[in-house]
Amino acid sequence: MKPVSEHIPGYSYGTAQVAPSPVSMRELEELKISAGFTEEDERYLRLAGEMLADQTKWCKSIQLQLVLWVHPYMEAGKAATE
């Protein structure tokens, strides 16, 4: 399975800049059980990530357009994200 992305600008996952999760691995596993999240779900989620890996810039653009459509007052700050 290939990695979803080597680097996504603006995200620092896996670095010291990111605070540790307040949720323990045991709690995460319990939450997955409570939500009915299975190994099959995880497999399909990873497949979706692989399929969309080269579309992250497009997805971010669409997300920004939707945010600006719902919250038009944020348009003034849009230039700072580009």
Secondary structure by P-SEA (a helix, b strand, c coil): ccccccccccccccccccccccccaaaaaaaaaaacccaaaaaaaaaaaaaaccaaaaaaaaaaaaaaaacccccccccccc
